[in-house]
Amino acid sequence: MFEFQVPAVSCGHCVKAVTEAVQSLDDQAKVQVDLAQHRVTVETSQERQAIVDALAEAGYPVE
C-alpha cells in the first residue's frame, strides 16, 4: 500500500480523475482519497513510481 500527498486533489472530479489514472495501470487497484488531508492511498501490485507517474500525467503531481 502506498500513501501520497497530492495537494491538487480538492473535489469529486479530482477523486474520479485520480482513481481512473491509477486504475488505468491496475484495474484491480483500490484507491482511497481523503480530500481534507489531500491524501491518496493506493493498494496495487504496481510499482510506486508507476503510480506517481500516472498521477502526474493526469495533472495531480505528488509532493
N, C-alpha and C positions, 0 to 999 in steps of 0.2 A: 504494500500500500504506500502511496506517495501523497504528500501534502504540499500544496503550492500556495504562495501568497500571490494573488492576482488582483492588483488594485483596480483594474478596469471593469471588474465584474460588479455590476450595480443594479441589475434589473432582471426580470423574467426572460427577456430576449437574450441577455448575456448567458443566463443559465442554459438556455436551449443551444446557443452557439457553441459554448464550451463543451457541453455534452456531445453534440454532434461531432466536434473536432476530435475528441478523444475516441468516440465510437467509430470514427472513420478508420482508425488504426486497429481497434479491437471492439467488435460489435457486442462482446460479452462484458465489456468493462463496466464497472459500477462507478458512477460519478455522483458525488455529493457536493453541493455548493452552499456555502454559508455567506449570504450576501452581506450581513452585518460586519463580518470579520474579513471579507474579501478572500476567503479561503476555499480552495478546491481540493477535495480529497478524491483520489482515484485508486480503485482496485483493478489491476490489469496484469497481464503477462508480458506487456511491452516494457521496453527499457525506459528509464526515467527521461533520458534525453529525447527520445522519440515523442513523448508526451509534451515536454517543454517546447519542442519544435512545432508540434501540431497546434498548441495553444497560441504561440507567437504568430504562426501563419494565419490563424483565424482572427488575429487582432487583439489577443489577450496575453501580452508578454508576462512572464513570471518574474517576480522580484527575487 
